Amino acid sequence: MKALQKVSKFLSDYTSVVVIAIAVVTFFVPTMMGWVNNALFVDPLSNKFTCQSIIIGVIMFSMGLTLTTEDFKILAQRPFDICIGAIAQYLIMPFLAFALMTVAILPVALVYSELASLFHTSGGELIYNTVGINKHVGFLASWLIMAAWISVPPAVVMAIMTWVNKTFALGLGTWQMVGCAAVLLVLYFFMSIQNVQFLVKAQAGMLFCNITVTILTGFILLFSGHWHISNFGNIFQSTLDSVYGIPGWVIGMALLITPYFGFETVPQMVEEGDFPIKSSKKAICGSILTCGCIYVFYYFCVAGLDGLKDVYTNFAQDGFLTIATMQNVLGWTFWPIIVGILSCLLGMGASLLGFWMSTVRMLYSMANKNFLPKVFAAVNKNQQPMLPNVFLLVLSLIFIVLQNSSDFMSAFFNLMSFGCACAYALTMISAVCIHRKHPDWKSSNTVKGGDAFRLFAMCIAVAIAFFCTLGQGIDSWICFGVYLGVGVVIWLWMVLVNWKKHPVEIETPDGIQKF
């Protein structure tokens, strides 16, 4: 008995250490724990019992042995806490990914706001990495971040046309939809060459409508009579296999960086925004927190609906699952159209405009700072760069053709998050370098913790980048390699031709410097 007591005490004292040690070993050698899923027997109801069942049973029994009558007395005195725990078992996992990504991306955003207040010119990653490390890294970081930006316009216009075609039963074929998407891109192009104040107001109005209808739809779904907390249990059923022993939800969390794209575009508009530079922190961090809160709330309202699992099964290929749920589960006809107009047409349109303007401003900044020919910096009467707008239009038209004639764009989209996270990581390193090279440069948004905080943000970005690569096929890497190859060609031209004649010039707190 004494020996059993000693073993029990040892396990109770060092359980965490044992669990962490096993987790680390299993991460690198997942086959060591393959026996856990070995089937022991199958009961008449076809429930599969594995070694895992025995292990969990032993763990739960061991935990139960530590309970005393005093513990149950305490529980009886705290019914509210018990209810919270019972609810949490259904809710915490679905929202954990959104919540963790919101919290995880905030350190990166804070470093961006710190850098944005130092440099009063557009360029973002291009400037930060050039000043912090060198012009080669500056070009690489800007090229990586644009991988995410330039893919948004073609993806959005095709999504809009898909919704329009399906909702109004137009019966358009693939290439007819491509033609309509091309027309829509041209319309956005003409919008993009208008006065920047008009663009900002148009985008703000579209975004406000989208947010309003999203929140309103969430409440309508919540009180529709088809919502129940027990439906959250279906969320845990997934066919996604683990990669290298990493749970699918962790990989999915990393990929959730995609909805947070856009906070890094704020520095692209610092020359023209009507908010002071010192407010960039509110603009950047506010966008992340707003995005996180809306996603968590809306997911809460949608995930508890009846029949959602069947919708995932039968309508996943059609996209727009919330609209499909309202139509096929709730039987609604009018409100799904309203949601489609305000969310698809206006909401996605606002996203398209934002990334379009950011890409154009990045190309304009590259030309101004001698990363590209000066012709890219020529502006029209509305002070909009013409050639970058034309370039993005042509590129988007090519992308929508590739999107519907091959798997190139689908494979390319898979690694957008990876490219974006890599750009974030490089920028965090550059932030450390800038503050070590120029300790006299004072930012109005200096992060607490100094370099330790910046390195912490870098580690977050590297971790996100790593998880985004898991499970990606060779096609995705080939397509991403093609994109990087185009960047290498442009970089070689700058090294061998352009930079020999025109050095890189960037406005810093110490004035214009050459690199």
TIFILO-558914 format. One line per field, with one value per residue (C-alpha): residue number from 1; residue in three letters; z negated, y, x negated. Coordinates in nm, 2 decimals, padded with zeros to 4 digits. Each point is the difference from the previous one (the first is absolute). Layout:
BEGIN
pos	[NUM,...] .
code	[ala,...] .
z	[Z,...] .
y	[Y,...] .
x	[X,...] .
This chain:
BEGIN
pos	[1,2,3,4,5,6,7,8,9,10,11,12,13,14,15,16,17,18,19,20,21,22,23,24,25,26,27,28,29,30,31,32,33,34,35,36,37,38,39,40,41,42,43,44,45,46,47,48,49,50,51,52,53,54,55,56,57,58,59,60,61,62,63,64,65,66,67,68,69,70,71,72,73,74,75,76,77,78,79,80,81,82,83,84,85,86,87,88,89,90,91,92,93,94,95,96,97,98,99,100,101,102,103,104,105,106,107,108,109,110,111,112,113,114,115,116,117,118,119,120,121,122,123,124,125,126,127,128,129,130,131,132,133,134,135,136,137,138,139,140,141,142,143,144,145,146,147,148,149,150,151,152,153,154,155,156,157,158,159,160,161,162,163,164,165,166,167,168,169,170,171,172,173,174,175,176,177,178,179,180,181,182,183,184,185,186,187,188,189,190,191,192,193,194,195,196,197,198,199,200,201,202,203,204,205,206,207,208,209,210,211,212,213,214,215,216,217,218,219,220,221,222,223,224,225,226,227,228,229,230,231,232,233,234,235,236,237,238,239,240,241,242,243,244,245,246,247,248,249,250,251,252,253,254,255,256,257,258,259,260,261,262,263,264,265,266,267,268,269,270,271,272,273,274,275,276,277,278,279,280,281,282,283,284,285,286,287,288,289,290,291,292,293,294,295,296,297,298,299,300,301,302,303,304,305,306,307,308,309,310,311,312,313,314,315,316,317,318,319,320,321,322,323,324,325,326,327,328,329,330,331,332,333,334,335,336,337,338,339,340,341,342,343,344,345,346,347,348,349,350,351,352,353,354,355,356,357,358,359,360,361,362,363,364,365,366,367,368,369,370,371,372,373,374,375,376,377,378,379,380,381,382,383,384,385,386,387,388,389,390,391,392,393,394,395,396,397,398,399,400,401,402,403,404,405,406,407,408,409,410,411,412,413,414,415,416,417,418,419,420,421,422,423,424,425,426,427,428,429,430,431,432,433,434,435,436,437,438,439,440,441,442,443,444,445,446,447,448,449,450,451,452,453,454,455,456,457,458,459,460,461,462,463,464,465,466,467,468,469,470,471,472,473,474,475,476,477,478,479,480,481,482,483,484,485,486,487,488,489,490,491,492,493,494,495,496,497,498,499,500,501,502,503,504,505,506,507,508,509,510,511,512,513,514,515] .
code	[met,lys,ala,leu,gln,lys,val,ser,lys,phe,leu,ser,asp,tyr,thr,ser,val,val,val,ile,ala,ile,ala,val,val,thr,phe,phe,val,pro,thr,met,met,gly,trp,val,asn,asn,ala,leu,phe,val,asp,pro,leu,ser,asn,lys,phe,thr,cys,gln,ser,ile,ile,ile,gly,val,ile,met,phe,ser,met,gly,leu,thr,leu,thr,thr,glu,asp,phe,lys,ile,leu,ala,gln,arg,pro,phe,asp,ile,cys,ile,gly,ala,ile,ala,gln,tyr,leu,ile,met,pro,phe,leu,ala,phe,ala,leu,met,thr,val,ala,ile,leu,pro,val,ala,leu,val,tyr,ser,glu,leu,ala,ser,leu,phe,his,thr,ser,gly,gly,glu,leu,ile,tyr,asn,thr,val,gly,ile,asn,lys,his,val,gly,phe,leu,ala,ser,trp,leu,ile,met,ala,ala,trp,ile,ser,val,pro,pro,ala,val,val,met,ala,ile,met,thr,trp,val,asn,lys,thr,phe,ala,leu,gly,leu,gly,thr,trp,gln,met,val,gly,cys,ala,ala,val,leu,leu,val,leu,tyr,phe,phe,met,ser,ile,gln,asn,val,gln,phe,leu,val,lys,ala,gln,ala,gly,met,leu,phe,cys,asn,ile,thr,val,thr,ile,leu,thr,gly,phe,ile,leu,leu,phe,ser,gly,his,trp,his,ile,ser,asn,phe,gly,asn,ile,phe,gln,ser,thr,leu,asp,ser,val,tyr,gly,ile,pro,gly,trp,val,ile,gly,met,ala,leu,leu,ile,thr,pro,tyr,phe,gly,phe,glu,thr,val,pro,gln,met,val,glu,glu,gly,asp,phe,pro,ile,lys,ser,ser,lys,lys,ala,ile,cys,gly,ser,ile,leu,thr,cys,gly,cys,ile,tyr,val,phe,tyr,tyr,phe,cys,val,ala,gly,leu,asp,gly,leu,lys,asp,val,tyr,thr,asn,phe,ala,gln,asp,gly,phe,leu,thr,ile,ala,thr,met,gln,asn,val,leu,gly,trp,thr,phe,trp,pro,ile,ile,val,gly,ile,leu,ser,cys,leu,leu,gly,met,gly,ala,ser,leu,leu,gly,phe,trp,met,ser,thr,val,arg,met,leu,tyr,ser,met,ala,asn,lys,asn,phe,leu,pro,lys,val,phe,ala,ala,val,asn,lys,asn,gln,gln,pro,met,leu,pro,asn,val,phe,leu,leu,val,leu,ser,leu,ile,phe,ile,val,leu,gln,asn,ser,ser,asp,phe,met,ser,ala,phe,phe,asn,leu,met,ser,phe,gly,cys,ala,cys,ala,tyr,ala,leu,thr,met,ile,ser,ala,val,cys,ile,his,arg,lys,his,pro,asp,trp,lys,ser,ser,asn,thr,val,lys,gly,gly,asp,ala,phe,arg,leu,phe,ala,met,cys,ile,ala,val,ala,ile,ala,phe,phe,cys,thr,leu,gly,gln,gly,ile,asp,ser,trp,ile,cys,phe,gly,val,tyr,leu,gly,val,gly,val,val,ile,trp,leu,trp,met,val,leu,val,asn,trp,lys,lys,his,pro,val,glu,ile,glu,thr,pro,asp,gly,ile,gln,lys,phe] .
z	[00.00,-00.09,00.34,00.17,-00.20,00.11,00.36,-00.02,-00.17,00.26,00.29,-00.17,-00.05,00.34,00.23,00.20,00.06,00.12,00.23,00.15,00.05,00.17,00.22,00.11,00.08,00.19,00.20,00.16,00.00,00.03,00.08,-00.36,-00.11,00.30,-00.23,-00.17,00.29,00.01,-00.01,-00.31,00.10,00.16,-00.19,00.16,00.07,00.20,-00.24,00.03,-00.32,00.03,-00.24,-00.03,-00.18,-00.26,-00.05,-00.04,-00.24,-00.21,00.00,-00.10,-00.27,-00.14,-00.01,-00.17,-00.27,-00.10,-00.07,-00.36,-00.16,-00.05,00.37,00.07,-00.28,00.17,00.34,-00.16,-00.12,00.34,00.26,00.22,00.05,00.09,00.27,00.15,00.02,00.16,00.26,00.06,00.11,00.30,00.07,-00.08,00.28,00.29,-00.11,-00.13,00.35,00.07,-00.35,00.01,00.34,-00.11,-00.30,00.19,00.28,-00.23,-00.09,00.37,00.05,-00.29,00.15,00.34,-00.17,-00.16,00.33,00.18,-00.23,00.08,00.38,00.15,00.35,00.16,00.06,-00.32,00.02,00.28,-00.22,-00.34,00.14,00.22,-00.29,-00.25,00.20,00.37,00.33,00.10,-00.30,00.05,00.35,-00.12,-00.28,00.23,00.26,-00.26,-00.14,00.35,00.06,-00.23,00.13,00.37,-00.03,-00.17,00.30,00.24,-00.28,-00.12,00.35,00.07,-00.34,00.07,00.34,-00.14,-00.25,00.26,00.25,-00.26,-00.18,00.31,00.19,00.30,00.12,00.10,00.11,-00.12,00.27,-00.01,-00.37,00.08,00.25,-00.26,-00.26,00.24,00.05,-00.38,-00.03,00.26,-00.21,-00.31,00.21,00.09,-00.37,-00.10,00.22,-00.16,-00.29,-00.30,-00.24,00.22,-00.02,-00.38,-00.05,00.24,-00.17,-00.35,00.11,00.15,-00.31,-00.23,00.18,-00.01,-00.37,-00.08,00.20,-00.15,-00.36,00.08,00.17,-00.30,-00.24,00.24,00.02,-00.37,-00.07,00.31,-00.20,00.18,-00.23,-00.28,-00.20,00.04,00.37,-00.08,-00.05,00.37,00.05,-00.16,00.27,00.26,00.28,00.00,-00.08,-00.23,00.16,-00.19,-00.30,00.00,-00.05,00.30,-00.20,-00.07,00.37,00.07,-00.26,00.18,00.33,-00.17,00.05,00.33,-00.15,-00.18,00.32,00.04,-00.32,00.17,00.28,-00.23,00.04,00.38,-00.03,-00.26,00.26,00.09,-00.30,-00.18,-00.34,-00.17,-00.01,-00.37,00.04,00.21,-00.31,-00.04,00.37,00.01,-00.34,00.03,00.33,-00.16,-00.31,00.21,00.24,-00.29,-00.19,00.31,00.11,-00.35,-00.03,00.35,-00.04,-00.33,00.17,00.30,-00.17,-00.22,00.29,00.06,00.30,00.05,00.04,00.29,00.16,-00.02,00.16,00.28,00.08,-00.09,00.37,00.07,-00.26,-00.19,-00.26,-00.23,00.29,00.09,-00.36,-00.01,00.33,-00.06,-00.38,-00.09,00.32,00.04,00.34,-00.04,-00.27,00.17,00.30,-00.22,-00.17,00.33,00.14,-00.31,-00.09,00.34,00.22,-00.25,-00.26,00.24,00.22,-00.29,-00.06,00.37,00.00,-00.31,00.13,00.35,-00.14,-00.22,00.29,00.22,-00.28,-00.06,00.38,-00.01,-00.30,00.16,00.30,-00.21,-00.19,00.31,-00.04,00.33,00.30,-00.07,00.25,-00.26,-00.21,00.26,-00.12,00.16,-00.08,-00.31,-00.12,00.06,00.14,00.35,00.10,-00.34,00.05,00.35,-00.10,-00.28,00.24,00.26,-00.27,-00.15,00.34,00.06,-00.35,00.06,00.33,-00.18,-00.29,00.24,00.25,-00.23,-00.37,-00.01,-00.20,-00.24,-00.08,-00.02,-00.25,-00.23,-00.09,-00.02,-00.38,00.00,00.21,-00.21,-00.33,00.14,00.08,-00.35,-00.15,00.21,-00.10,-00.37,00.04,00.18,-00.29,-00.23,00.23,00.05,-00.38,-00.05,00.29,-00.09,-00.37,00.03,00.23,-00.23,00.10,-00.15,-00.02,-00.15,-00.11,-00.36,-00.05,00.28,00.20,-00.21,00.11,00.36,00.00,-00.16,00.28,00.25,-00.16,00.04,00.37,00.06,-00.18,00.21,00.32,-00.11,-00.07,00.33,00.19,-00.15,00.23,00.31,00.32,00.25,00.24,-00.26,-00.03,00.37,00.05,-00.29,00.15,00.34,-00.18,-00.18,00.33,00.15,-00.29,00.04,00.37,-00.11,-00.28,00.24,00.22,-00.29,-00.11,00.34,00.16,-00.20,-00.33,00.18,00.14,-00.27,-00.36,-00.24,-00.18,-00.31,-00.22,-00.36,-00.33,00.09,00.34,00.34,00.00,00.28,-00.03] .
y	[00.00,00.24,-00.07,00.09,00.32,00.10,-00.07,00.20,00.29,00.00,00.00,00.28,00.21,-00.05,-00.08,00.33,-00.08,-00.35,00.12,00.27,-00.24,-00.25,00.27,00.12,-00.35,-00.08,00.32,-00.11,-00.37,-00.03,-00.37,-00.08,00.07,-00.17,-00.29,00.24,-00.03,-00.38,-00.14,-00.22,-00.10,00.13,-00.01,-00.10,00.36,00.03,00.23,-00.05,-00.04,00.06,00.00,00.37,-00.08,-00.20,00.28,00.27,-00.23,-00.04,00.37,00.09,-00.27,00.12,00.36,-00.12,-00.16,00.34,00.13,00.02,00.07,00.35,00.05,-00.10,00.24,00.28,-00.09,00.00,00.35,00.13,-00.10,00.30,-00.11,-00.35,00.14,00.21,-00.31,-00.20,00.27,00.04,-00.36,00.08,00.35,00.03,-00.20,00.16,00.34,-00.08,00.02,00.35,00.12,-00.13,00.14,00.34,00.00,-00.14,00.25,00.30,00.01,00.01,00.28,00.20,-00.01,00.11,00.30,00.08,00.00,00.19,00.30,00.02,00.02,00.25,-00.14,-00.30,-00.32,-00.20,-00.32,00.15,00.28,-00.18,-00.29,00.22,00.24,-00.29,-00.25,00.09,00.07,-00.36,-00.11,00.30,-00.12,-00.36,00.10,00.23,-00.28,-00.25,00.22,00.08,-00.37,00.03,00.34,-00.06,-00.32,00.17,00.19,-00.30,-00.23,00.26,00.08,-00.38,-00.05,00.29,-00.14,-00.35,00.14,00.21,-00.29,-00.24,00.24,00.14,-00.33,00.16,-00.33,00.15,-00.24,00.02,00.23,00.22,00.05,00.08,00.27,00.15,-00.01,00.18,00.27,00.03,00.03,00.29,00.18,-00.03,00.12,00.32,00.05,-00.05,00.29,00.25,00.24,-00.19,00.17,-00.13,-00.35,00.01,00.12,-00.26,-00.28,00.12,00.01,-00.35,-00.13,00.16,-00.17,-00.33,00.01,00.12,-00.28,-00.26,00.09,00.03,-00.34,-00.15,00.11,-00.12,-00.34,-00.01,00.06,-00.19,-00.30,-00.22,00.07,-00.23,-00.03,-00.38,00.05,00.11,-00.36,-00.06,00.24,-00.23,-00.26,00.04,-00.20,00.20,-00.22,00.11,00.09,-00.11,-00.05,00.35,00.03,00.13,00.28,00.14,00.00,00.16,00.27,00.10,00.02,00.23,00.27,00.06,00.19,00.23,00.10,00.38,00.15,00.03,00.21,00.30,00.13,-00.01,00.29,00.22,00.26,00.05,-00.12,00.26,-00.13,00.11,-00.23,-00.03,-00.18,-00.28,-00.22,00.04,-00.07,-00.31,-00.16,00.11,-00.18,-00.33,00.02,00.10,-00.29,-00.25,00.11,-00.01,-00.34,-00.15,00.14,-00.11,-00.34,-00.05,00.09,-00.23,-00.30,-00.06,-00.03,-00.32,-00.21,00.19,-00.33,-00.10,00.34,-00.06,-00.34,00.10,00.36,00.04,00.01,00.29,00.23,00.27,-00.25,00.24,00.11,-00.37,-00.08,00.28,-00.12,-00.38,-00.03,00.30,00.03,00.37,00.17,00.38,00.04,-00.22,00.24,00.30,-00.16,-00.09,00.35,00.17,-00.26,-00.14,00.31,00.27,-00.18,-00.19,00.30,00.20,-00.26,00.01,00.38,-00.01,-00.25,00.16,00.34,-00.16,-00.18,00.31,00.21,-00.26,00.00,00.38,00.01,-00.25,00.23,00.31,-00.17,-00.14,-00.36,00.03,00.23,00.35,-00.04,-00.20,00.32,00.21,00.12,00.12,00.32,-00.18,-00.07,-00.37,-00.21,-00.11,-00.27,-00.19,00.00,-00.12,-00.26,-00.14,00.00,-00.21,-00.23,-00.05,-00.08,-00.26,-00.15,-00.05,-00.18,-00.22,-00.05,-00.16,-00.17,-00.17,-00.08,00.27,00.26,-00.26,-00.13,00.35,00.11,-00.29,00.17,00.37,-00.02,-00.14,00.29,00.25,-00.15,-00.01,00.37,00.07,-00.20,00.20,00.33,-00.10,-00.07,00.33,00.18,-00.13,00.10,00.36,00.06,-00.13,00.20,00.32,00.01,00.37,-00.05,00.03,-00.14,00.12,-00.36,-00.16,-00.35,-00.10,-00.26,00.13,-00.26,-00.28,00.08,00.04,-00.34,-00.15,00.14,-00.15,-00.34,00.02,00.08,-00.28,-00.25,00.11,-00.03,-00.35,-00.13,00.15,-00.23,-00.32,-00.22,00.21,-00.19,00.02,00.20,00.28,00.02,00.00,00.29,00.20,-00.07,00.14,00.32,00.03,-00.07,00.30,00.20,-00.12,00.12,00.35,00.00,-00.10,00.29,00.24,-00.13,-00.02,00.31,00.23,00.03,00.07,00.32,00.09,-00.09,-00.07,00.32,-00.02,00.28,-00.08,00.20,00.13,00.11,-00.17,-00.28,-00.21,-00.38] .
x	[00.00,-00.28,-00.16,00.32,00.03,-00.35,00.07,00.33,-00.18,-00.27,00.25,00.21,-00.31,-00.16,00.30,-00.05,-00.37,00.08,00.28,-00.22,-00.29,00.22,00.15,-00.34,-00.12,00.32,-00.02,-00.33,00.08,00.38,-00.02,-00.10,00.35,00.17,00.11,00.24,00.25,-00.02,00.36,00.07,00.36,00.31,00.33,00.34,00.07,-00.32,-00.17,-00.38,-00.19,-00.38,-00.29,00.07,00.32,-00.19,-00.26,00.27,00.18,-00.31,-00.07,00.36,00.00,-00.33,00.13,00.31,-00.20,-00.13,00.35,00.13,00.34,-00.13,-00.04,00.36,00.12,-00.19,00.16,00.35,-00.06,-00.10,00.27,-00.08,-00.36,00.12,00.24,-00.28,-00.22,00.28,00.06,-00.37,-00.04,00.21,-00.12,-00.36,-00.16,00.20,-00.10,-00.34,-00.15,00.15,-00.09,-00.36,-00.06,00.14,-00.23,-00.29,00.00,00.03,-00.37,-00.09,00.26,-00.15,-00.35,00.15,00.17,-00.34,-00.17,00.28,-00.04,-00.38,00.04,00.23,00.00,00.18,-00.18,00.05,-00.21,-00.21,-00.12,-00.03,-00.21,-00.21,-00.09,-00.03,-00.20,-00.06,00.18,-00.01,00.20,00.22,00.09,00.05,00.24,00.21,00.01,00.12,00.27,00.13,00.05,00.30,00.12,00.00,00.19,00.30,00.15,00.03,00.13,00.25,00.15,00.04,00.17,00.24,00.09,00.04,00.26,00.18,00.01,00.14,00.24,00.17,-00.02,-00.18,-00.13,-00.34,-00.27,-00.36,-00.13,00.31,-00.07,-00.36,00.12,00.23,-00.27,-00.23,00.26,00.03,-00.38,00.00,00.27,-00.21,-00.30,00.19,00.09,-00.37,-00.12,00.24,-00.08,-00.14,00.25,00.29,-00.15,-00.05,00.36,00.14,-00.19,00.10,00.37,-00.02,-00.17,00.25,00.29,-00.18,-00.07,00.36,00.16,-00.24,00.08,00.37,00.00,-00.18,00.28,00.27,-00.16,-00.04,00.37,00.13,00.12,-00.24,-00.30,-00.10,-00.32,-00.01,-00.07,-00.35,-00.10,00.01,-00.28,-00.25,00.06,-00.27,-00.15,-00.32,-00.29,-00.28,-00.33,-00.31,00.21,00.13,00.38,00.19,00.15,-00.35,-00.07,00.34,-00.07,-00.32,00.19,00.25,-00.26,00.18,00.30,-00.25,-00.17,00.02,-00.13,-00.35,00.16,00.05,-00.36,00.06,00.24,-00.18,-00.07,00.36,00.21,00.20,-00.11,-00.32,-00.30,00.02,00.34,-00.14,-00.01,00.37,00.06,-00.22,00.09,00.36,00.04,-00.13,00.22,00.31,-00.07,-00.05,00.31,00.23,-00.14,00.05,00.35,00.11,-00.15,00.18,00.34,-00.06,-00.16,00.30,00.25,00.20,-00.11,-00.33,-00.19,00.23,-00.06,-00.38,00.04,00.24,-00.09,-00.37,-00.09,00.23,-00.16,00.21,00.09,00.18,00.23,00.05,00.09,00.26,00.15,00.00,00.03,00.20,00.20,-00.06,00.01,-00.02,-00.26,-00.27,00.02,-00.05,-00.29,-00.15,00.03,-00.14,-00.26,-00.10,00.03,-00.08,-00.20,-00.22,-00.02,-00.14,-00.26,-00.09,-00.04,-00.21,-00.25,00.01,-00.10,-00.27,-00.16,00.01,-00.16,-00.27,-00.09,00.01,-00.23,-00.24,-00.03,-00.04,-00.28,-00.17,00.10,00.19,-00.02,00.12,00.28,00.19,00.01,00.18,00.34,00.32,00.20,00.14,-00.35,00.05,-00.29,00.11,-00.24,00.03,00.38,-00.03,-00.25,00.22,00.30,-00.19,-00.14,00.35,00.14,-00.27,00.07,00.37,-00.08,-00.25,00.24,00.26,-00.23,-00.25,-00.07,-00.28,00.20,00.15,-00.35,-00.14,00.28,-00.10,-00.33,00.12,00.00,-00.35,-00.14,00.18,-00.13,-00.35,00.02,00.12,-00.29,-00.26,00.16,-00.02,-00.38,-00.04,00.18,-00.27,-00.27,00.14,00.01,-00.35,-00.14,00.19,00.08,00.06,00.31,00.30,00.34,00.32,00.11,-00.31,00.09,-00.06,-00.27,-00.22,-00.19,00.13,00.35,-00.10,-00.18,00.31,00.21,-00.25,00.03,00.38,-00.03,-00.26,00.23,00.30,-00.21,-00.11,00.35,00.12,-00.23,00.12,00.21,-00.08,-00.05,-00.27,00.22,00.03,-00.38,-00.05,00.25,-00.15,-00.35,00.12,00.11,-00.33,-00.18,00.17,-00.12,-00.36,00.00,00.12,-00.26,-00.28,00.09,-00.02,-00.33,-00.16,00.16,00.22,-00.19,-00.33,00.16,00.25,-00.06,00.28,00.12,00.22,00.13,-00.10,00.02,-00.35,00.10,-00.03,-00.27,-00.14,-00.03] .
